[in-house]
Amino acid sequence: MNKKQSDNLKEYGPIIVRIALSLVFFWFAINQLIAPASWIGYLPKFLYTAGNPVIFIYANAIFELIFATLLILGVFTRLSALLLGLHLIGIAITLGYNEIAIRDFGLALATLSIVLTGPDKWCLRKKIY
């Protein structure tokens, strides 16, 4: 592959990251809506005393669905990525040091990389404005 071909492919990296991470957030959100009881064990302990834990699972799922939708469409791309990335860092911190927290921390960093790169050329916002 020559330099020109390589440079042409670079523009697809941010698109793939944005769409892939959006799909990950969609998967988690949909699974939380389908089987909220399966996710209760991941809640921080202080939320158990704050009310019905299932409500927090549903609220988290709706949050992730809204911002994953904005992210995959490429509308409010930086804001959506920032909120989702910070959300995942918060989740990773509350989980402590284990394989799930490390995975979420890695996903958070990938999501925050979208904040740095901003909207890619396939973002709906770039097509409209």
PyMOL commands that place a pseudoatom at each C-alpha (Angstrom):
pseudoatom trace, name=CA, resn=MET, resi=1, chain=A, elem=C, hetatm=0, pos=[0.000, 0.000, 0.000]
pseudoatom trace, name=CA, resn=ASN, resi=2, chain=A, elem=C, hetatm=0, pos=[1.462, 3.349, -0.974]
pseudoatom trace, name=CA, resn=LYS, resi=3, chain=A, elem=C, hetatm=0, pos=[1.305, 6.561, 1.073]
pseudoatom trace, name=CA, resn=LYS, resi=4, chain=A, elem=C, hetatm=0, pos=[-1.642, 8.013, -0.858]
pseudoatom trace, name=CA, resn=GLN, resi=5, chain=A, elem=C, hetatm=0, pos=[-3.736, 4.869, -0.308]
pseudoatom trace, name=CA, resn=SER, resi=6, chain=A, elem=C, hetatm=0, pos=[-2.758, 4.856, 3.365]
pseudoatom trace, name=CA, resn=ASP, resi=7, chain=A, elem=C, hetatm=0, pos=[-3.733, 8.513, 3.757]
pseudoatom trace, name=CA, resn=ASN, resi=8, chain=A, elem=C, hetatm=0, pos=[-7.098, 7.831, 2.095]
pseudoatom trace, name=CA, resn=LEU, resi=9, chain=A, elem=C, hetatm=0, pos=[-7.824, 5.078, 4.626]
pseudoatom trace, name=CA, resn=LYS, resi=10, chain=A, elem=C, hetatm=0, pos=[-7.006, 7.264, 7.650]
pseudoatom trace, name=CA, resn=GLU, resi=11, chain=A, elem=C, hetatm=0, pos=[-10.298, 9.095, 7.369]
pseudoatom trace, name=CA, resn=TYR, resi=12, chain=A, elem=C, hetatm=0, pos=[-12.196, 5.865, 8.090]
pseudoatom trace, name=CA, resn=GLY, resi=13, chain=A, elem=C, hetatm=0, pos=[-10.573, 5.255, 11.496]
pseudoatom trace, name=CA, resn=PRO, resi=14, chain=A, elem=C, hetatm=0, pos=[-12.657, 7.813, 13.408]
pseudoatom trace, name=CA, resn=ILE, resi=15, chain=A, elem=C, hetatm=0, pos=[-15.820, 6.675, 11.633]
pseudoatom trace, name=CA, resn=ILE, resi=16, chain=A, elem=C, hetatm=0, pos=[-15.256, 3.043, 12.611]
pseudoatom trace, name=CA, resn=VAL, resi=17, chain=A, elem=C, hetatm=0, pos=[-14.473, 3.967, 16.228]
pseudoatom trace, name=CA, resn=ARG, resi=18, chain=A, elem=C, hetatm=0, pos=[-17.567, 6.183, 16.507]
pseudoatom trace, name=CA, resn=ILE, resi=19, chain=A, elem=C, hetatm=0, pos=[-19.935, 3.598, 15.031]
pseudoatom trace, name=CA, resn=ALA, resi=20, chain=A, elem=C, hetatm=0, pos=[-18.410, 0.640, 16.900]
pseudoatom trace, name=CA, resn=LEU, resi=21, chain=A, elem=C, hetatm=0, pos=[-18.601, 2.378, 20.264]
pseudoatom trace, name=CA, resn=SER, resi=22, chain=A, elem=C, hetatm=0, pos=[-22.163, 3.469, 19.560]
pseudoatom trace, name=CA, resn=LEU, resi=23, chain=A, elem=C, hetatm=0, pos=[-23.102, -0.137, 18.888]
pseudoatom trace, name=CA, resn=VAL, resi=24, chain=A, elem=C, hetatm=0, pos=[-21.463, -1.220, 22.161]
pseudoatom trace, name=CA, resn=PHE, resi=25, chain=A, elem=C, hetatm=0, pos=[-23.516, 1.345, 24.067]
pseudoatom trace, name=CA, resn=PHE, resi=26, chain=A, elem=C, hetatm=0, pos=[-26.665, 0.226, 22.221]
pseudoatom trace, name=CA, resn=TRP, resi=27, chain=A, elem=C, hetatm=0, pos=[-25.977, -3.396, 23.170]
pseudoatom trace, name=CA, resn=PHE, resi=28, chain=A, elem=C, hetatm=0, pos=[-25.564, -2.561, 26.849]
pseudoatom trace, name=CA, resn=ALA, resi=29, chain=A, elem=C, hetatm=0, pos=[-28.624, -0.297, 26.912]
pseudoatom trace, name=CA, resn=ILE, resi=30, chain=A, elem=C, hetatm=0, pos=[-30.904, -2.798, 25.192]
pseudoatom trace, name=CA, resn=ASN, resi=31, chain=A, elem=C, hetatm=0, pos=[-29.766, -5.593, 27.485]
pseudoatom trace, name=CA, resn=GLN, resi=32, chain=A, elem=C, hetatm=0, pos=[-30.429, -3.398, 30.518]
pseudoatom trace, name=CA, resn=LEU, resi=33, chain=A, elem=C, hetatm=0, pos=[-33.963, -2.734, 29.278]
pseudoatom trace, name=CA, resn=ILE, resi=34, chain=A, elem=C, hetatm=0, pos=[-34.622, -6.402, 28.514]
pseudoatom trace, name=CA, resn=ALA, resi=35, chain=A, elem=C, hetatm=0, pos=[-33.192, -7.880, 31.722]
pseudoatom trace, name=CA, resn=PRO, resi=36, chain=A, elem=C, hetatm=0, pos=[-32.619, -5.146, 34.312]
pseudoatom trace, name=CA, resn=ALA, resi=37, chain=A, elem=C, hetatm=0, pos=[-32.273, -7.640, 37.177]
pseudoatom trace, name=CA, resn=SER, resi=38, chain=A, elem=C, hetatm=0, pos=[-29.118, -9.004, 35.534]
pseudoatom trace, name=CA, resn=TRP, resi=39, chain=A, elem=C, hetatm=0, pos=[-27.451, -5.612, 35.935]
pseudoatom trace, name=CA, resn=ILE, resi=40, chain=A, elem=C, hetatm=0, pos=[-28.312, -4.802, 39.541]
pseudoatom trace, name=CA, resn=GLY, resi=41, chain=A, elem=C, hetatm=0, pos=[-25.084, -6.370, 40.806]
pseudoatom trace, name=CA, resn=TYR, resi=42, chain=A, elem=C, hetatm=0, pos=[-23.093, -3.718, 38.931]
pseudoatom trace, name=CA, resn=LEU, resi=43, chain=A, elem=C, hetatm=0, pos=[-24.740, -0.810, 40.731]
pseudoatom trace, name=CA, resn=PRO, resi=44, chain=A, elem=C, hetatm=0, pos=[-22.736, 1.023, 43.379]
pseudoatom trace, name=CA, resn=LYS, resi=45, chain=A, elem=C, hetatm=0, pos=[-23.831, 0.005, 46.873]
pseudoatom trace, name=CA, resn=PHE, resi=46, chain=A, elem=C, hetatm=0, pos=[-25.067, 3.496, 47.795]
pseudoatom trace, name=CA, resn=LEU, resi=47, chain=A, elem=C, hetatm=0, pos=[-27.759, 3.305, 45.089]
pseudoatom trace, name=CA, resn=TYR, resi=48, chain=A, elem=C, hetatm=0, pos=[-29.390, 0.297, 46.762]
pseudoatom trace, name=CA, resn=THR, resi=49, chain=A, elem=C, hetatm=0, pos=[-30.553, 2.513, 49.613]
pseudoatom trace, name=CA, resn=ALA, resi=50, chain=A, elem=C, hetatm=0, pos=[-31.546, 5.406, 47.337]
pseudoatom trace, name=CA, resn=GLY, resi=51, chain=A, elem=C, hetatm=0, pos=[-34.578, 3.663, 45.867]
pseudoatom trace, name=CA, resn=ASN, resi=52, chain=A, elem=C, hetatm=0, pos=[-35.586, 0.842, 43.585]
pseudoatom trace, name=CA, resn=PRO, resi=53, chain=A, elem=C, hetatm=0, pos=[-32.384, -0.385, 41.870]
pseudoatom trace, name=CA, resn=VAL, resi=54, chain=A, elem=C, hetatm=0, pos=[-34.269, -1.303, 38.690]
pseudoatom trace, name=CA, resn=ILE, resi=55, chain=A, elem=C, hetatm=0, pos=[-35.175, 2.373, 38.197]
pseudoatom trace, name=CA, resn=PHE, resi=56, chain=A, elem=C, hetatm=0, pos=[-31.457, 3.215, 38.109]
pseudoatom trace, name=CA, resn=ILE, resi=57, chain=A, elem=C, hetatm=0, pos=[-30.848, 0.461, 35.545]
pseudoatom trace, name=CA, resn=TYR, resi=58, chain=A, elem=C, hetatm=0, pos=[-33.632, 1.827, 33.328]
pseudoatom trace, name=CA, resn=ALA, resi=59, chain=A, elem=C, hetatm=0, pos=[-32.361, 5.388, 33.719]
pseudoatom trace, name=CA, resn=ASN, resi=60, chain=A, elem=C, hetatm=0, pos=[-28.862, 4.281, 32.761]
pseudoatom trace, name=CA, resn=ALA, resi=61, chain=A, elem=C, hetatm=0, pos=[-30.208, 2.403, 29.735]
pseudoatom trace, name=CA, resn=ILE, resi=62, chain=A, elem=C, hetatm=0, pos=[-32.158, 5.436, 28.535]
pseudoatom trace, name=CA, resn=PHE, resi=63, chain=A, elem=C, hetatm=0, pos=[-29.125, 7.692, 29.039]
pseudoatom trace, name=CA, resn=GLU, resi=64, chain=A, elem=C, hetatm=0, pos=[-26.968, 5.312, 26.993]
pseudoatom trace, name=CA, resn=LEU, resi=65, chain=A, elem=C, hetatm=0, pos=[-29.622, 4.941, 24.270]
pseudoatom trace, name=CA, resn=ILE, resi=66, chain=A, elem=C, hetatm=0, pos=[-30.013, 8.690, 23.854]
pseudoatom trace, name=CA, resn=PHE, resi=67, chain=A, elem=C, hetatm=0, pos=[-26.319, 9.477, 23.662]
pseudoatom trace, name=CA, resn=ALA, resi=68, chain=A, elem=C, hetatm=0, pos=[-25.449, 6.376, 21.610]
pseudoatom trace, name=CA, resn=THR, resi=69, chain=A, elem=C, hetatm=0, pos=[-28.073, 7.501, 19.098]
pseudoatom trace, name=CA, resn=LEU, resi=70, chain=A, elem=C, hetatm=0, pos=[-26.583, 10.995, 18.940]
pseudoatom trace, name=CA, resn=LEU, resi=71, chain=A, elem=C, hetatm=0, pos=[-23.107, 9.514, 18.629]
pseudoatom trace, name=CA, resn=ILE, resi=72, chain=A, elem=C, hetatm=0, pos=[-23.939, 7.088, 15.830]
pseudoatom trace, name=CA, resn=LEU, resi=73, chain=A, elem=C, hetatm=0, pos=[-25.780, 9.814, 13.934]
pseudoatom trace, name=CA, resn=GLY, resi=74, chain=A, elem=C, hetatm=0, pos=[-22.931, 12.237, 14.468]
pseudoatom trace, name=CA, resn=VAL, resi=75, chain=A, elem=C, hetatm=0, pos=[-25.037, 14.923, 16.113]
pseudoatom trace, name=CA, resn=PHE, resi=76, chain=A, elem=C, hetatm=0, pos=[-23.511, 16.634, 19.159]
pseudoatom trace, name=CA, resn=THR, resi=77, chain=A, elem=C, hetatm=0, pos=[-20.651, 14.205, 18.602]
pseudoatom trace, name=CA, resn=ARG, resi=78, chain=A, elem=C, hetatm=0, pos=[-18.142, 15.688, 21.038]
pseudoatom trace, name=CA, resn=LEU, resi=79, chain=A, elem=C, hetatm=0, pos=[-20.710, 16.263, 23.788]
pseudoatom trace, name=CA, resn=SER, resi=80, chain=A, elem=C, hetatm=0, pos=[-22.147, 12.755, 23.414]
pseudoatom trace, name=CA, resn=ALA, resi=81, chain=A, elem=C, hetatm=0, pos=[-18.703, 11.157, 23.452]
pseudoatom trace, name=CA, resn=LEU, resi=82, chain=A, elem=C, hetatm=0, pos=[-17.665, 13.234, 26.456]
pseudoatom trace, name=CA, resn=LEU, resi=83, chain=A, elem=C, hetatm=0, pos=[-20.730, 12.282, 28.486]
pseudoatom trace, name=CA, resn=LEU, resi=84, chain=A, elem=C, hetatm=0, pos=[-20.489, 8.602, 27.547]
pseudoatom trace, name=CA, resn=GLY, resi=85, chain=A, elem=C, hetatm=0, pos=[-16.743, 8.521, 28.226]
pseudoatom trace, name=CA, resn=LEU, resi=86, chain=A, elem=C, hetatm=0, pos=[-17.069, 10.194, 31.635]
pseudoatom trace, name=CA, resn=HIS, resi=87, chain=A, elem=C, hetatm=0, pos=[-19.997, 7.900, 32.412]
pseudoatom trace, name=CA, resn=LEU, resi=88, chain=A, elem=C, hetatm=0, pos=[-17.839, 4.859, 31.699]
pseudoatom trace, name=CA, resn=ILE, resi=89, chain=A, elem=C, hetatm=0, pos=[-14.984, 6.204, 33.815]
pseudoatom trace, name=CA, resn=GLY, resi=90, chain=A, elem=C, hetatm=0, pos=[-17.461, 6.603, 36.677]
pseudoatom trace, name=CA, resn=ILE, resi=91, chain=A, elem=C, hetatm=0, pos=[-18.644, 3.042, 36.187]
pseudoatom trace, name=CA, resn=ALA, resi=92, chain=A, elem=C, hetatm=0, pos=[-15.073, 1.736, 36.072]
pseudoatom trace, name=CA, resn=ILE, resi=93, chain=A, elem=C, hetatm=0, pos=[-14.198, 3.542, 39.290]
pseudoatom trace, name=CA, resn=THR, resi=94, chain=A, elem=C, hetatm=0, pos=[-17.223, 2.206, 41.164]
pseudoatom trace, name=CA, resn=LEU, resi=95, chain=A, elem=C, hetatm=0, pos=[-16.487, -1.346, 39.985]
pseudoatom trace, name=CA, resn=GLY, resi=96, chain=A, elem=C, hetatm=0, pos=[-13.004, -1.325, 41.488]
pseudoatom trace, name=CA, resn=TYR, resi=97, chain=A, elem=C, hetatm=0, pos=[-10.056, -3.198, 40.055]
pseudoatom trace, name=CA, resn=ASN, resi=98, chain=A, elem=C, hetatm=0, pos=[-11.316, -6.126, 37.983]
pseudoatom trace, name=CA, resn=GLU, resi=99, chain=A, elem=C, hetatm=0, pos=[-11.589, -7.230, 34.368]
pseudoatom trace, name=CA, resn=ILE, resi=100, chain=A, elem=C, hetatm=0, pos=[-14.895, -5.443, 33.769]
pseudoatom trace, name=CA, resn=ALA, resi=101, chain=A, elem=C, hetatm=0, pos=[-13.607, -2.143, 35.139]
pseudoatom trace, name=CA, resn=ILE, resi=102, chain=A, elem=C, hetatm=0, pos=[-10.473, -2.388, 32.990]
pseudoatom trace, name=CA, resn=ARG, resi=103, chain=A, elem=C, hetatm=0, pos=[-12.598, -3.086, 29.916]
pseudoatom trace, name=CA, resn=ASP, resi=104, chain=A, elem=C, hetatm=0, pos=[-14.843, -0.123, 30.692]
pseudoatom trace, name=CA, resn=PHE, resi=105, chain=A, elem=C, hetatm=0, pos=[-11.832, 2.119, 31.270]
pseudoatom trace, name=CA, resn=GLY, resi=106, chain=A, elem=C, hetatm=0, pos=[-10.458, 1.135, 27.837]
pseudoatom trace, name=CA, resn=LEU, resi=107, chain=A, elem=C, hetatm=0, pos=[-13.831, 1.809, 26.225]
pseudoatom trace, name=CA, resn=ALA, resi=108, chain=A, elem=C, hetatm=0, pos=[-13.968, 5.151, 28.045]
pseudoatom trace, name=CA, resn=LEU, resi=109, chain=A, elem=C, hetatm=0, pos=[-10.585, 6.180, 26.634]
pseudoatom trace, name=CA, resn=ALA, resi=110, chain=A, elem=C, hetatm=0, pos=[-11.653, 5.165, 23.133]
pseudoatom trace, name=CA, resn=THR, resi=111, chain=A, elem=C, hetatm=0, pos=[-14.855, 7.161, 23.563]
pseudoatom trace, name=CA, resn=LEU, resi=112, chain=A, elem=C, hetatm=0, pos=[-12.919, 10.170, 24.830]
pseudoatom trace, name=CA, resn=SER, resi=113, chain=A, elem=C, hetatm=0, pos=[-10.697, 9.962, 21.741]
pseudoatom trace, name=CA, resn=ILE, resi=114, chain=A, elem=C, hetatm=0, pos=[-13.793, 10.958, 19.759]
pseudoatom trace, name=CA, resn=VAL, resi=115, chain=A, elem=C, hetatm=0, pos=[-13.957, 14.128, 21.849]
pseudoatom trace, name=CA, resn=LEU, resi=116, chain=A, elem=C, hetatm=0, pos=[-10.429, 14.961, 20.690]
pseudoatom trace, name=CA, resn=THR, resi=117, chain=A, elem=C, hetatm=0, pos=[-10.970, 14.189, 17.017]
pseudoatom trace, name=CA, resn=GLY, resi=118, chain=A, elem=C, hetatm=0, pos=[-14.460, 15.686, 16.815]
pseudoatom trace, name=CA, resn=PRO, resi=119, chain=A, elem=C, hetatm=0, pos=[-17.019, 14.977, 14.119]
pseudoatom trace, name=CA, resn=ASP, resi=120, chain=A, elem=C, hetatm=0, pos=[-15.809, 12.909, 11.185]
pseudoatom trace, name=CA, resn=LYS, resi=121, chain=A, elem=C, hetatm=0, pos=[-16.842, 13.477, 7.591]
pseudoatom trace, name=CA, resn=TRP, resi=122, chain=A, elem=C, hetatm=0, pos=[-19.762, 11.033, 7.841]
pseudoatom trace, name=CA, resn=CYS, resi=123, chain=A, elem=C, hetatm=0, pos=[-21.393, 12.758, 10.825]
pseudoatom trace, name=CA, resn=LEU, resi=124, chain=A, elem=C, hetatm=0, pos=[-24.916, 13.910, 10.116]
pseudoatom trace, name=CA, resn=ARG, resi=125, chain=A, elem=C, hetatm=0, pos=[-24.038, 17.332, 11.494]
pseudoatom trace, name=CA, resn=LYS, resi=126, chain=A, elem=C, hetatm=0, pos=[-21.415, 17.779, 8.770]
pseudoatom trace, name=CA, resn=LYS, resi=127, chain=A, elem=C, hetatm=0, pos=[-23.927, 16.760, 6.124]
pseudoatom trace, name=CA, resn=ILE, resi=128, chain=A, elem=C, hetatm=0, pos=[-26.581, 19.211, 7.324]
pseudoatom trace, name=CA, resn=TYR, resi=129, chain=A, elem=C, hetatm=0, pos=[-24.442, 22.272, 8.034]
for i in range(1, 129): cmd.bond("trace and resi %d" % i, "trace and resi %d" % (i + 1))
show_as sticks, trace
zoom trace
